[in-house]
Amino acid sequence: MTRVAAIDCGTNSIRLLVADADPATGELVDLDRRMTIVRLGQGVDRTGRLAPEALERTFAACREYAAIIKEHGAERLRFVATSASRDAENRDEFVRGVLDILGVEPEVITGDQEAGFSFTGATKELAGSDHLDKPYLVVDIGGGSTEFVVGDDQVRGARSVDVGCVRMTERHLVRDGAVTDPPTEEQIAAVRADIERALDLAEESVPLREARTLVGLAGSVTTVSAIAQELPEYDSRRIHHSRVPRTKVREITEWLLHSTHAERAAVPSMHPGRVDVIAAGALVLLSIMNRIGAEEVVVSEHDILDGIAWSLA
């Protein structure tokens, strides 16, 4: 086995996985898996730059992760940065900070690379399942972008589009510097229209409707699963490989879109950092299910982070 450390830095969160990987058996044994909401993409859609306070939150998480990686004695480390740092004018400042703290340069990957990592991470352990039909459509709903990958044993098509829970919230659901509580029907319609345009773009290069199984990744999807199961707290074991029917996703999305901040914050499985962006993320998921006619989504806790780890093994 090879002990590896993978870091995925997205628009909303930064995550760490330290694991023992055995390529011969396809086994990935978690030693430490954690997530910190840092909102690196705060305001990027509007300003084109990473905010100083967002950079400092991210660097603080990096310092914490550096100590954990050292403690576990990981042999290899890979740091992958996604949507927000692709878009920012001052991404060199971000790169220098990460290099100083962790000793590796963050790889600001393309949307296609991001999609490939997500597909590997989500489907490697599904290969032996007799209950899921191929091809899969893996959908990774992030903060700034959503990745679509269709494939069976290998990728057939991939596309990243600029709709994510943070970007959609900041673009359409904010008034006078605060998230509308709750959003107006006009705001919701604007989010829906933006998502539909993005799905049109994705379908230009990815055969979305050929998929027989929809696999959903990342915090918006896992939170919808936790709400559907009425979990008393967030429980990865119960969420991983759970299945949520489209009717339930629609019910939850409508509630989230028309609820107040306080009502969403009262959900016991809701991470505080997702309270203001979860409604937009759920709407992205529902729109995808409607577009391809998926009757359910298979929820995976294994995603781009696992794909990064496998690339080191």
N, C-alpha and C positions, 0 to 999 in steps of 0.2 A: 504493500500500500504506500501511497504518496500522501504526505500531509500538506494540504494546500489551503491558502486563504484567498477568498474572492471578495471584492468590494464592488458594489453596484451603487453608483451615485446618480440619482435621478433628479427630477424637477422638484419633487415633494419630499423625498426621503433618501437616506443613505443606509445601506444594509451591508452586513458582514456575515460571511459564512466561513468557518474554519472546519475542515472535514478531512477524513481519511478516504482517499479514492482508490478503488481497485478496478482498473480498466478490464482486467481479465474476466471479472464476474459482473461488471456493471454496477457495483455496489458503491454507494456514497454514504459514509457514516458521519453524521453531524457531530461535531464536538462543541460548537458554539454558533448559534444563528440569532442575529438580533437586528433591530431596525430602529432608527432614530429619525423623527420628523425634523428636517432642517429648512425646508422651503427654499432651497438654493435658487429656484426659479422665480422667487418673489419679484414681481414687476418686470420680468424680462420681456414679456410680450409687448409691454408698453414702452420701456426705455431702451431695450436692446443691450442692457448691461446687468451684470451680477451686482446686487446691492452689497455694500460693505458689511451690514449686519448679517446678511444671508451667508456671505463668505465666512464670517467669524463663527457662526453656528456650525457650519460644515467643518471648519478646521478643528473646532472643539470635539466634534464626534470623531474625526480622524485621530486625534491624540488619544482618545479613549480606545479606539480600535487598535492602534499601534501597540498599546500595552497588552491587549488580549492576544494579539498575534504572537508577540514575543513570549508570553506566558505559555502558549501551546506549542511553541517551537515549529511553526509552519516552515516548510522548506521552500515554498514558492508562493509568491503573492502577485495578484493581478488586480489592478484598479481600473474599472471601466466607468466612464462618464457618458451620460446620454443627453436627452433633449435640451435641457437648459444651457448646458455648457457648449453645445453645438451652436446655439443661437447667439451667444453673448460676445460683444465686442471685446470685453476685457478678460477673455478666458485664459490668457497667459498668466494673469495674476492668480487665478485658481490653480493652474498647473504648477506654478512655483511653490505655492503654499503646500500642496499635497506632497510634492517631491521633498520638501524640507522636513515634513513630519514623518512620512512613511518610507522614504527612500526609493520610491518608484514613481515614474511619471504616469499620470492618469491618461488612459487612452480614450480620446474623444472619438467614439466610434460612429459609424454611419448608421442610419436607420435600418439598412439591410443587414448589417452585422448584428445589430441589436435583435432583430427578428430571428436570425439564425441561432443565437445563444438562447433565446427564449424557447424556441422550438425544441432544441436539444434538452434543455432543462426540464421542460414540461412532459415530453413524450418518451424519454429514455426508459422510464420504469413502466410505461403503458404498453410496451412492445409485446408483452406476453399475455395481455388481457384478451379473453375470448368474448367479452361483453361490449366492447367498443368497436364500432365499425370505422374503417379507414376509407378515405383520407381524413386526417384531422384538420380542423381550422383552429390554430392557437392564436388567441387574442390577448395581448398584454396591454391593459389600459393603465397608462402611467399618468404622471402629473401634467406633462407637456405634450406627449404624443401617444398614439396607439399603434402597436405593431400587429400586422396581420401576416400569418404564415400558414400556407396550405402545404401539406405533405403527408407521406405515409412513412416509408423508411428513410426518405430523404426529402428535402424541401423542393416543392414544385414551383412555388411563387411566394414572394414576400414584398411587403410594402409598409412603410412607416408614414403616417399622416399626422398633421399637427392638431389633433384633438385629444385632450387629456383633461382630467378632472380639475386641475388647477387653472390651466389655460382657458377652459370654457367658463369657469367661475369668474376669473378676473376679466375676461372679455365681455361677458354678458350679464352677470348676476351681481355686479358691484355698482353701487351708487354712492357718491360723496364719500368714497374711501372705505365703505363698509358693504358687506354682503347683505343684499336685500332680505328682509326677514318677515315673511317668506317672499320668494320671487313673485313677480307679476306674471300674468299669462303671456304678455308681450315678451318678457325676458325669456321665459321658457321656450316660446316659439322660436326665438332667435337662436337659442342653443340647439334646438332640434334641426333647424335649417342648416346650421354650420356642420353638425354631425352628418347630415344626409349628403352634403357636398363632399365631405371627406370620404364617405363610403363610396360615392361615385368614383372618386380618384382611386381608391383602393381596388375597386373592381376593374379598373382599366388594365391592371397588371397581375392581379391575383384572382384565380377562379374560386371566389368565396362560396358560390352556390354548389360547387362540386363536393364540398365537405359533408361527411356523414356524422361527424362528432365535433361539437364545439367544446374547446377546452379554454377556460377563462383564467387569467392570471392577474396577480397584483391586488393591492389593497381595496380598491373599489369592489372587485368581484368577491374577494374573501369576506369583506364586511357585509355584503348583500347575503352571502350564505349564512353568516353568523346571525343576522337578523331573521332570516327565514327559519332557522332552527330555534330561534328564541333562546340563544345560549345565555346563561347567567354571567359569562365572561368570555373573552376571546379564547378559543381552544383550537389550536392548530390541528390536533389529531382528529377532531370531529369535522373540521372544515375541509381538510385534504381529501380529495376525491369524493366529496359530497356532490349531489346533483340537485340543481334548483330548477323547477319547471318555469317556463316562460310566463305562465299565469301569475306565479308567485313573484317573479322579477318585476312584472308590470305593477302588481299591487304595492310592492315595497317602493318602487320608483315614484309612483304617484304620491305615496305618503311622504317620502323624503322631499319631493318638490314643493309640497304644500305645507310642510311643517316649519316650526320656528327653530331657531338655534337651540333654545332651551330644550325643546322636545327631542331634537336629535342627540343632544349632549346627554340626555337621560337614558339613552339606549346603553345597556351595560356592556355590550361587546364593542362599542364605538371608541376608537382611539381618538383622544382629544384633537389631534392634528388633522383628523378627517371630517370633523363636524361640519365645516363650512364648504367642503368640496365633494362630499359623498353624493349629493343629489345629482350633480353633473356627471360624475363617474357612473352612477347607476343608469342614467339616461343613455350614456354611450353604450353600455351593455345591452339594454333593452332594444335600442335602435339596431344594433348588430343582429340580435336574435330575430327581430321582425324582418330585417332585410333578407336573411338567408332561410327563414322559416324554421329555425331551430326550436324544437319543443322543450329542450332543457340545455343547461350548461353544466359541464363537468368542471368542478372547481379544483384548481391545483395550487398548493403552497410551493411547489417546485417550479422555478421559472428561470429568468435570465441569470440569477445568482448561481444556480446549479449548473447552468450551461457554461458560465465562466470557470467554475471549479473544474468541470470536465475538460475544458481546454487546457488546463494546467497539468492534468493527469496523463 
